[in-house]
Amino acid sequence: MKSISYKSMTDPRVDLKNPFIAAILAYLIPGAGHLYQRRFFKSAVYFVCILGTFFWGMHLGEWKIVYYKWEPTNKTLGFFAQVMIGLPALPAVAQHMRYEPPQNLYQAFGRFEKQTAIRGSLKAPFTGRVNYTNDDNMEVTGELVGQIELDQDSSDFVAEVNGTFKGTLDGKEVELRLAEPVEIGPQIYASENVGFNYIQPKTAEFASDRRYVMCHVVRSGESHNYEVGLIEGTVPRSFTDYYMVPVEAEAEQHLHGLLGKQVELALVFTWIAGLLNVLAVWDAFEGPAYGYGDEQPEEEKSEKPADPKEPEKPAPKPEAATKA
């Protein structure tokens, strides 16, 4: 009887190089560790399949389902699976550190109040509407497109916001003086309600790349400025100020109402991608479990091997059959 034993469970033909470097690269970018080991086929499979699964999930969730939040009533435990994808999910950690939940938001008349101050100054393209009384005491309402500039003059006791708008009102050149009261959305925010609240109010409209702005229009008087109307609209928000930023509860509800069960499906795709990358990291560190040529059988013989110098003995003759 012959028995076969297998000495090795790894493929000696695969050069793992430095397995620690390979594992780190495999974590940061799926397939990068295998590319470092010159395992090109596996590198391509992991890169395409794992990243494809992750970004498809992001697409299904409107790119708002991967973020890190750790609040008493809202903890994103699923992020610990998503972050195993490496670099594609790590921006969420940095955005969590940058993000400051608005402290002065309160529920009033079915909407959330915005901030009433800006950080230093704001200079950006503005799109929105205006309602004010002109020099002829006529009420004017129309579409505004142009440039808004706001500055906050701070003193020991008070911070005042003043500025100007230069652009067009229904296609005609206009310049308006602006002052407090002012409401403006946070600079770093994932998805903000930018729907109009004052001028022709409309249903909630959430946007990531736009930032809500409302400011009063003033006119100079003999002793002080007086309000004659207001402007309301949006200014751009940069990609780095909304991508993977923690999503507020109001925006989460809007997303679930918009996408329904597709949100859960999107989350599952991102979780699966992260967990698959754990297997890819292990494969880069440990190597394949089975491969070509790793089976090394050893034949165990019970009989003593024949001496080549000893002459062979002739085979015994068969005995004659007995007569009945």
SEVEXMAR-628363 format. One record per residue (C-alpha): chain; residue number from 0; x, y, z; residue in three letters. Coordinates in Angstrom, 3 decimals, decimal comma, always signed. Example, Ala and Ser with C-alpha at 12.3 -4.5 7.8 and 13.67 -1.06 7.14 Angstrom:
BEGIN
(node 'A'; 0; (+12,300; -4,500; +7,800); 'ALA') (node 'A'; 1; (+13,670; -1,060; +7,140); 'SER') 
//
This chain:
BEGIN
(node 'A'; 0; (+0,000; +0,000; +0,000); 'MET') (node 'A'; 1; (+1,312; +3,433; -0,948); 'LYS') (node 'A'; 2; (+0,550; +6,553; +1,107); 'SER') (node 'A'; 3; (+0,965; +10,144; -0,107); 'ILE') (node 'A'; 4; (+1,701; +13,111; +2,211); 'SER') (node 'A'; 5; (+1,764; +16,795; +1,256); 'TYR') (node 'A'; 6; (+4,579; +18,759; +2,806); 'LYS') (node 'A'; 7; (+3,539; +22,229; +1,721); 'SER') (node 'A'; 8; (+0,225; +24,062; +1,573); 'MET') (node 'A'; 9; (+1,647; +27,059; -0,326); 'THR') (node 'A'; 10; (+2,895; +27,306; -3,870); 'ASP') (node 'A'; 11; (+6,706; +27,495; -3,889); 'PRO') (node 'A'; 12; (+6,613; +28,930; -7,392); 'ARG') (node 'A'; 13; (+4,960; +32,219; -6,216); 'VAL') (node 'A'; 14; (+7,439; +34,851; -5,066); 'ASP') (node 'A'; 15; (+5,606; +36,761; -2,345); 'LEU') (node 'A'; 16; (+8,509; +39,204; -2,033); 'LYS') (node 'A'; 17; (+7,934; +41,177; +1,192); 'ASN') (node 'A'; 18; (+4,523; +39,921; +2,354); 'PRO') (node 'A'; 19; (+4,015; +42,871; +4,719); 'PHE') (node 'A'; 20; (+4,461; +45,406; +1,934); 'ILE') (node 'A'; 21; (+2,225; +43,332; -0,305); 'ALA') (node 'A'; 22; (-0,515; +43,226; +2,354); 'ALA') (node 'A'; 23; (-0,373; +46,993; +2,929); 'ILE') (node 'A'; 24; (-0,560; +47,690; -0,799); 'LEU') (node 'A'; 25; (-3,415; +45,208; -1,168); 'ALA') (node 'A'; 26; (-5,345; +47,014; +1,580); 'TYR') (node 'A'; 27; (-4,791; +50,510; +0,214); 'LEU') (node 'A'; 28; (-5,765; +49,595; -3,367); 'ILE') (node 'A'; 29; (-7,334; +46,211; -4,134); 'PRO') (node 'A'; 30; (-4,971; +44,308; -6,420); 'GLY') (node 'A'; 31; (-1,946; +46,537; -5,800); 'ALA') (node 'A'; 32; (-0,249; +43,971; -3,552); 'GLY') (node 'A'; 33; (-0,626; +41,268; -6,173); 'HIS') (node 'A'; 34; (+0,724; +43,621; -8,837); 'LEU') (node 'A'; 35; (+3,769; +44,150; -6,580); 'TYR') (node 'A'; 36; (+4,176; +40,343; -6,511); 'GLN') (node 'A'; 37; (+3,763; +40,201; -10,310); 'ARG') (node 'A'; 38; (+0,605; +38,118; -9,984); 'ARG') (node 'A'; 39; (-1,004; +40,082; -12,786); 'PHE') (node 'A'; 40; (-4,140; +38,023; -13,345); 'PHE') (node 'A'; 41; (-5,189; +38,098; -9,699); 'LYS') (node 'A'; 42; (-4,314; +41,779; -9,514); 'SER') (node 'A'; 43; (-6,672; +42,574; -12,386); 'ALA') (node 'A'; 44; (-9,457; +40,395; -10,976); 'VAL') (node 'A'; 45; (-9,298; +41,960; -7,506); 'TYR') (node 'A'; 46; (-8,987; +45,501; -8,836); 'PHE') (node 'A'; 47; (-11,927; +45,263; -11,229); 'VAL') (node 'A'; 48; (-14,276; +43,121; -9,152); 'CYS') (node 'A'; 49; (-13,752; +44,667; -5,699); 'ILE') (node 'A'; 50; (-13,587; +48,310; -6,771); 'LEU') (node 'A'; 51; (-16,378; +47,735; -9,287); 'GLY') (node 'A'; 52; (-18,623; +46,364; -6,525); 'THR') (node 'A'; 53; (-17,761; +49,238; -4,196); 'PHE') (node 'A'; 54; (-18,322; +52,073; -6,658); 'PHE') (node 'A'; 55; (-21,474; +50,465; -8,029); 'TRP') (node 'A'; 56; (-22,847; +50,545; -4,499); 'GLY') (node 'A'; 57; (-21,804; +54,177; -4,190); 'MET') (node 'A'; 58; (-23,613; +54,931; -7,436); 'HIS') (node 'A'; 59; (-26,794; +53,199; -6,281); 'LEU') (node 'A'; 60; (-26,731; +55,291; -3,091); 'GLY') (node 'A'; 61; (-26,293; +58,631; -4,889); 'GLU') (node 'A'; 62; (-22,682; +58,736; -3,546); 'TRP') (node 'A'; 63; (-23,965; +59,530; -0,034); 'LYS') (node 'A'; 64; (-23,801; +56,150; +1,736); 'ILE') (node 'A'; 65; (-20,125; +55,933; +2,701); 'VAL') (node 'A'; 66; (-19,369; +58,195; +5,655); 'TYR') (node 'A'; 67; (-18,302; +57,890; +9,278); 'TYR') (node 'A'; 68; (-20,451; +59,220; +12,105); 'LYS') (node 'A'; 69; (-20,154; +58,361; +15,777); 'TRP') (node 'A'; 70; (-22,909; +60,104; +17,690); 'GLU') (node 'A'; 71; (-24,897; +58,769; +20,683); 'PRO') (node 'A'; 72; (-27,976; +58,133; +18,530); 'THR') (node 'A'; 73; (-26,346; +57,589; +15,152); 'ASN') (node 'A'; 74; (-23,346; +55,292; +14,737); 'LYS') (node 'A'; 75; (-22,319; +54,055; +11,298); 'THR') (node 'A'; 76; (-21,196; +50,560; +12,300); 'LEU') (node 'A'; 77; (-21,282; +49,450; +8,670); 'GLY') (node 'A'; 78; (-18,422; +51,812; +7,945); 'PHE') (node 'A'; 79; (-16,021; +49,357; +9,582); 'PHE') (node 'A'; 80; (-16,750; +46,980; +6,696); 'ALA') (node 'A'; 81; (-16,609; +49,751; +4,086); 'GLN') (node 'A'; 82; (-13,242; +51,051; +5,295); 'VAL') (node 'A'; 83; (-11,628; +47,674; +4,556); 'MET') (node 'A'; 84; (-11,685; +48,739; +0,893); 'ILE') (node 'A'; 85; (-8,709; +50,993; +1,702); 'GLY') (node 'A'; 86; (-8,065; +54,354; +0,083); 'LEU') (node 'A'; 87; (-11,488; +54,700; -1,599); 'PRO') (node 'A'; 88; (-13,154; +54,887; +1,850); 'ALA') (node 'A'; 89; (-10,453; +56,612; +3,902); 'LEU') (node 'A'; 90; (-11,579; +60,158; +2,922); 'PRO') (node 'A'; 91; (-14,594; +59,552; +5,169); 'ALA') (node 'A'; 92; (-12,275; +59,444; +8,190); 'VAL') (node 'A'; 93; (-10,697; +62,777; +7,231); 'ALA') (node 'A'; 94; (-14,114; +64,341; +6,590); 'GLN') (node 'A'; 95; (-15,340; +63,145; +9,979); 'HIS') (node 'A'; 96; (-12,461; +65,042; +11,586); 'MET') (node 'A'; 97; (-13,212; +68,212; +9,574); 'ARG') (node 'A'; 98; (-16,964; +68,097; +10,030); 'TYR') (node 'A'; 99; (-18,607; +70,271; +12,677); 'GLU') (node 'A'; 100; (-22,315; +69,590; +13,238); 'PRO') (node 'A'; 101; (-24,180; +72,919; +13,175); 'PRO') (node 'A'; 102; (-24,832; +73,965; +16,751); 'GLN') (node 'A'; 103; (-27,461; +76,631; +16,124); 'ASN') (node 'A'; 104; (-29,951; +74,621; +14,083); 'LEU') (node 'A'; 105; (-33,421; +74,370; +15,530); 'TYR') (node 'A'; 106; (-36,765; +73,226; +14,237); 'GLN') (node 'A'; 107; (-39,061; +76,138; +13,502); 'ALA') (node 'A'; 108; (-42,124; +76,286; +11,293); 'PHE') (node 'A'; 109; (-41,224; +72,951; +9,691); 'GLY') (node 'A'; 110; (-37,748; +73,929; +8,547); 'ARG') (node 'A'; 111; (-34,230; +74,203; +9,903); 'PHE') (node 'A'; 112; (-32,692; +77,612; +10,421); 'GLU') (node 'A'; 113; (-29,293; +78,155; +8,812); 'LYS') (node 'A'; 114; (-26,209; +79,787; +10,220); 'GLN') (node 'A'; 115; (-26,407; +83,516; +10,805); 'THR') (node 'A'; 116; (-22,721; +84,273; +10,326); 'ALA') (node 'A'; 117; (-19,907; +83,537; +7,912); 'ILE') (node 'A'; 118; (-16,262; +82,778; +8,495); 'ARG') (node 'A'; 119; (-14,419; +85,879; +7,403); 'GLY') (node 'A'; 120; (-15,734; +86,481; +3,911); 'SER') (node 'A'; 121; (-17,622; +84,896; +1,060); 'LEU') (node 'A'; 122; (-17,069; +85,635; -2,622); 'LYS') (node 'A'; 123; (-18,770; +83,304; -5,085); 'ALA') (node 'A'; 124; (-21,116; +83,042; -8,078); 'PRO') (node 'A'; 125; (-24,736; +83,391; -6,962); 'PHE') (node 'A'; 126; (-27,941; +82,063; -8,524); 'THR') (node 'A'; 127; (-31,341; +82,743; -7,003); 'GLY') (node 'A'; 128; (-34,190; +85,216; -6,668); 'ARG') (node 'A'; 129; (-34,778; +88,677; -5,267); 'VAL') (node 'A'; 130; (-37,780; +90,524; -3,886); 'ASN') (node 'A'; 131; (-37,291; +94,191; -2,987); 'TYR') (node 'A'; 132; (-38,689; +97,689; -3,341); 'THR') (node 'A'; 133; (-36,799; +99,829; -5,877); 'ASN') (node 'A'; 134; (-36,176; +103,582; -5,862); 'ASP') (node 'A'; 135; (-39,613; +104,190; -7,405); 'ASP') (node 'A'; 136; (-41,290; +102,316; -4,526); 'ASN') (node 'A'; 137; (-42,206; +99,491; -6,882); 'MET') (node 'A'; 138; (-41,982; +95,873; -5,731); 'GLU') (node 'A'; 139; (-39,599; +93,885; -7,905); 'VAL') (node 'A'; 140; (-39,286; +90,097; -8,004); 'THR') (node 'A'; 141; (-37,059; +88,242; -10,426); 'GLY') (node 'A'; 142; (-34,169; +85,891; -11,156); 'GLU') (node 'A'; 143; (-30,670; +86,872; -10,053); 'LEU') (node 'A'; 144; (-27,416; +85,667; -11,612); 'VAL') (node 'A'; 145; (-24,086; +87,202; -10,705); 'GLY') (node 'A'; 146; (-21,404; +87,579; -8,056); 'GLN') (node 'A'; 147; (-22,051; +87,931; -4,334); 'ILE') (node 'A'; 148; (-19,516; +89,290; -1,839); 'GLU') (node 'A'; 149; (-20,076; +89,187; +1,909); 'LEU') (node 'A'; 150; (-17,702; +90,274; +4,668); 'ASP') (node 'A'; 151; (-18,031; +89,862; +8,396); 'GLN') (node 'A'; 152; (-16,759; +92,802; +10,434); 'ASP') (node 'A'; 153; (-16,065; +91,498; +13,909); 'SER') (node 'A'; 154; (-15,551; +93,558; +17,034); 'SER') (node 'A'; 155; (-15,378; +92,680; +20,705); 'ASP') (node 'A'; 156; (-19,151; +92,576; +21,101); 'PHE') (node 'A'; 157; (-20,797; +92,304; +17,679); 'VAL') (node 'A'; 158; (-20,195; +90,741; +14,272); 'ALA') (node 'A'; 159; (-21,862; +92,458; +11,320); 'GLU') (node 'A'; 160; (-22,193; +91,077; +7,811); 'VAL') (node 'A'; 161; (-22,222; +93,465; +4,862); 'ASN') (node 'A'; 162; (-21,713; +93,003; +1,156); 'GLY') (node 'A'; 163; (-22,843; +93,542; -2,402); 'THR') (node 'A'; 164; (-24,370; +91,691; -5,316); 'PHE') (node 'A'; 165; (-23,383; +92,512; -8,890); 'LYS') (node 'A'; 166; (-25,017; +90,781; -11,796); 'GLY') (node 'A'; 167; (-28,273; +90,639; -13,701); 'THR') (node 'A'; 168; (-31,932; +90,753; -12,665); 'LEU') (node 'A'; 169; (-34,007; +89,078; -15,357); 'ASP') (node 'A'; 170; (-31,210; +89,864; -17,824); 'GLY') (node 'A'; 171; (-30,745; +93,531; -16,782); 'LYS') (node 'A'; 172; (-27,666; +94,823; -14,983); 'GLU') (node 'A'; 173; (-28,200; +95,455; -11,285); 'VAL') (node 'A'; 174; (-26,134; +96,165; -8,154); 'GLU') (node 'A'; 175; (-27,544; +95,642; -4,677); 'LEU') (node 'A'; 176; (-26,251; +96,419; -1,209); 'ARG') (node 'A'; 177; (-26,564; +93,579; +1,267); 'LEU') (node 'A'; 178; (-26,603; +93,397; +5,055); 'ALA') (node 'A'; 179; (-27,927; +91,405; +7,977); 'GLU') (node 'A'; 180; (-30,034; +89,409; +8,752); 'PRO') (node 'A'; 181; (-28,241; +86,642; +6,861); 'VAL') (node 'A'; 182; (-28,700; +82,874; +6,680); 'GLU') (node 'A'; 183; (-26,098; +80,653; +5,069); 'ILE') (node 'A'; 184; (-25,529; +76,909; +4,885); 'GLY') (node 'A'; 185; (-22,434; +75,317; +6,449); 'PRO') (node 'A'; 186; (-19,264; +75,230; +4,384); 'GLN') (node 'A'; 187; (-18,695; +71,508; +5,024); 'ILE') (node 'A'; 188; (-21,952; +69,621; +4,542); 'TYR') (node 'A'; 189; (-22,971; +66,439; +2,737); 'ALA') (node 'A'; 190; (-26,482; +67,229; +1,516); 'SER') (node 'A'; 191; (-28,292; +70,460; +2,337); 'GLU') (node 'A'; 192; (-31,854; +71,598; +1,893); 'ASN') (node 'A'; 193; (-31,485; +74,520; -0,533); 'VAL') (node 'A'; 194; (-35,193; +75,016; -1,209); 'GLY') (node 'A'; 195; (-36,496; +78,566; -0,998); 'PHE') (node 'A'; 196; (-38,132; +79,471; +2,310); 'ASN') (node 'A'; 197; (-39,016; +83,130; +1,768); 'TYR') (node 'A'; 198; (-39,404; +84,052; -1,909); 'ILE') (node 'A'; 199; (-41,991; +81,792; -3,506); 'GLN') (node 'A'; 200; (-41,373; +78,893; -1,061); 'PRO') (node 'A'; 201; (-41,054; +75,465; -2,653); 'LYS') (node 'A'; 202; (-40,732; +71,897; -1,490); 'THR') (node 'A'; 203; (-37,497; +70,667; +0,020); 'ALA') (node 'A'; 204; (-34,639; +70,348; -2,459); 'GLU') (node 'A'; 205; (-31,437; +68,729; -1,297); 'PHE') (node 'A'; 206; (-28,085; +69,387; -2,950); 'ALA') (node 'A'; 207; (-24,458; +68,649; -2,146); 'SER') (node 'A'; 208; (-22,620; +70,965; -4,521); 'ASP') (node 'A'; 209; (-24,705; +74,046; -3,633); 'ARG') (node 'A'; 210; (-24,858; +76,093; -0,458); 'ARG') (node 'A'; 211; (-27,920; +78,040; +0,658); 'TYR') (node 'A'; 212; (-27,634; +81,845; +1,069); 'VAL') (node 'A'; 213; (-30,224; +84,417; +2,171); 'MET') (node 'A'; 214; (-29,374; +88,051; +2,768); 'CYS') (node 'A'; 215; (-31,356; +91,289; +3,119); 'HIS') (node 'A'; 216; (-31,184; +94,090; +0,595); 'VAL') (node 'A'; 217; (-30,634; +97,543; +2,143); 'VAL') (node 'A'; 218; (-30,648; +101,149; +1,026); 'ARG') (node 'A'; 219; (-28,744; +104,027; +2,584); 'SER') (node 'A'; 220; (-30,789; +106,565; +4,531); 'GLY') (node 'A'; 221; (-29,920; +109,857; +6,125); 'GLU') (node 'A'; 222; (-28,926; +108,308; +9,445); 'SER') (node 'A'; 223; (-28,856; +104,540; +8,859); 'HIS') (node 'A'; 224; (-29,475; +101,801; +6,351); 'ASN') (node 'A'; 225; (-32,969; +100,351; +6,069); 'TYR') (node 'A'; 226; (-34,198; +97,091; +4,618); 'GLU') (node 'A'; 227; (-36,019; +97,064; +1,302); 'VAL') (node 'A'; 228; (-36,096; +93,341; +0,519); 'GLY') (node 'A'; 229; (-34,027; +90,180; +0,382); 'LEU') (node 'A'; 230; (-32,221; +87,790; -1,938); 'ILE') (node 'A'; 231; (-32,320; +84,012; -1,656); 'GLU') (node 'A'; 232; (-30,384; +81,415; -3,594); 'GLY') (node 'A'; 233; (-27,257; +79,276; -3,670); 'THR') (node 'A'; 234; (-23,509; +79,491; -4,155); 'VAL') (node 'A'; 235; (-21,226; +76,569; -5,151); 'PRO') (node 'A'; 236; (-19,824; +74,197; -2,543); 'ARG') (node 'A'; 237; (-16,516; +72,555; -3,431); 'SER') (node 'A'; 238; (-16,230; +68,780; -3,932); 'PHE') (node 'A'; 239; (-13,862; +68,440; -0,979); 'THR') (node 'A'; 240; (-16,471; +70,058; +1,302); 'ASP') (node 'A'; 241; (-19,231; +67,509; +0,665); 'TYR') (node 'A'; 242; (-17,715; +64,220; -0,551); 'TYR') (node 'A'; 243; (-18,056; +61,551; +2,199); 'MET') (node 'A'; 244; (-19,043; +64,158; +4,786); 'VAL') (node 'A'; 245; (-21,402; +62,740; +7,468); 'PRO') (node 'A'; 246; (-25,008; +62,979; +6,318); 'VAL') (node 'A'; 247; (-27,510; +64,739; +8,576); 'GLU') (node 'A'; 248; (-30,699; +62,974; +9,704); 'ALA') (node 'A'; 249; (-32,918; +65,203; +7,545); 'GLU') (node 'A'; 250; (-30,927; +64,360; +4,422); 'ALA') (node 'A'; 251; (-30,923; +60,637; +5,331); 'GLU') (node 'A'; 252; (-34,711; +60,661; +5,486); 'GLN') (node 'A'; 253; (-34,867; +62,445; +2,132); 'HIS') (node 'A'; 254; (-32,506; +59,866; +0,578); 'LEU') (node 'A'; 255; (-34,568; +56,938; +1,876); 'HIS') (node 'A'; 256; (-37,735; +58,568; +0,616); 'GLY') (node 'A'; 257; (-36,151; +59,135; -2,787); 'LEU') (node 'A'; 258; (-34,502; +55,729; -3,288); 'LEU') (node 'A'; 259; (-36,444; +53,418; -0,983); 'GLY') (node 'A'; 260; (-34,890; +49,951; -0,523); 'LYS') (node 'A'; 261; (-32,181; +50,828; -3,024); 'GLN') (node 'A'; 262; (-30,307; +52,472; -0,139); 'VAL') (node 'A'; 263; (-30,004; +49,140; +1,691); 'GLU') (node 'A'; 264; (-28,900; +47,414; -1,513); 'LEU') (node 'A'; 265; (-26,244; +50,064; -2,055); 'ALA') (node 'A'; 266; (-24,949; +49,600; +1,489); 'LEU') (node 'A'; 267; (-24,709; +45,828; +1,030); 'VAL') (node 'A'; 268; (-22,604; +46,267; -2,118); 'PHE') (node 'A'; 269; (-20,114; +48,506; -0,284); 'THR') (node 'A'; 270; (-19,959; +46,142; +2,710); 'TRP') (node 'A'; 271; (-19,325; +43,126; +0,493); 'ILE') (node 'A'; 272; (-16,552; +44,962; -1,355); 'ALA') (node 'A'; 273; (-14,787; +45,777; +1,911); 'GLY') (node 'A'; 274; (-15,029; +42,218; +3,206); 'LEU') (node 'A'; 275; (-13,802; +40,793; -0,101); 'LEU') (node 'A'; 276; (-10,730; +42,971; +0,165); 'ASN') (node 'A'; 277; (-9,927; +41,333; +3,511); 'VAL') (node 'A'; 278; (-9,551; +38,035; +1,617); 'LEU') (node 'A'; 279; (-7,399; +39,775; -1,005); 'ALA') (node 'A'; 280; (-5,111; +41,175; +1,708); 'VAL') (node 'A'; 281; (-4,720; +37,719; +3,238); 'TRP') (node 'A'; 282; (-3,946; +36,196; -0,151); 'ASP') (node 'A'; 283; (-1,251; +38,826; -0,750); 'ALA') (node 'A'; 284; (+0,305; +38,158; +2,643); 'PHE') (node 'A'; 285; (+0,102; +34,359; +2,788); 'GLU') (node 'A'; 286; (+0,068; +33,389; -0,870); 'GLY') (node 'A'; 287; (-2,189; +30,858; -2,583); 'PRO') (node 'A'; 288; (-3,353; +27,853; -0,598); 'ALA') (node 'A'; 289; (-2,881; +25,504; -3,563); 'TYR') (node 'A'; 290; (-0,877; +25,984; -6,728); 'GLY') (node 'A'; 291; (+1,058; +24,229; -9,456); 'TYR') (node 'A'; 292; (+3,680; +21,793; -8,199); 'GLY') (node 'A'; 293; (+3,049; +22,131; -4,495); 'ASP') (node 'A'; 294; (+2,075; +18,475; -4,206); 'GLU') (node 'A'; 295; (+5,191; +16,563; -3,229); 'GLN') (node 'A'; 296; (+4,238; +12,873; -2,742); 'PRO') (node 'A'; 297; (+6,488; +10,546; -0,784); 'GLU') (node 'A'; 298; (+6,197; +6,821; -1,472); 'GLU') (node 'A'; 299; (+6,544; +4,706; +1,605); 'GLU') (node 'A'; 300; (+7,630; +1,153; +0,671); 'LYS') (node 'A'; 301; (+7,362; -1,712; +3,170); 'SER') (node 'A'; 302; (+9,752; -4,012; +1,232); 'GLU') (node 'A'; 303; (+13,529; -3,607; +1,299); 'LYS') (node 'A'; 304; (+14,831; -2,308; -2,025); 'PRO') (node 'A'; 305; (+16,703; -4,917; -4,097); 'ALA') (node 'A'; 306; (+20,490; -4,888; -4,239); 'ASP') (node 'A'; 307; (+21,549; -4,298; -7,837); 'PRO') (node 'A'; 308; (+24,665; -6,524; -7,349); 'LYS') (node 'A'; 309; (+22,699; -9,541; -6,101); 'GLU') (node 'A'; 310; (+21,607; -11,838; -8,968); 'PRO') (node 'A'; 311; (+17,936; -12,315; -9,466); 'GLU') (node 'A'; 312; (+16,514; -15,624; -8,267); 'LYS') (node 'A'; 313; (+14,574; -17,614; -10,838); 'PRO') (node 'A'; 314; (+10,886; -17,745; -10,311); 'ALA') (node 'A'; 315; (+9,656; -21,009; -8,739); 'PRO') (node 'A'; 316; (+8,096; -23,560; -11,056); 'LYS') (node 'A'; 317; (+4,444; -24,274; -10,544); 'PRO') (node 'A'; 318; (+3,722; -27,605; -8,851); 'GLU') (node 'A'; 319; (+2,162; -30,296; -10,925); 'ALA') (node 'A'; 320; (-1,479; -30,728; -10,513); 'ALA') (node 'A'; 321; (-2,475; -33,671; -8,333); 'THR') (node 'A'; 322; (-4,141; -36,542; -9,983); 'LYS') (node 'A'; 323; (-7,627; -37,226; -9,024); 'ALA') 
//
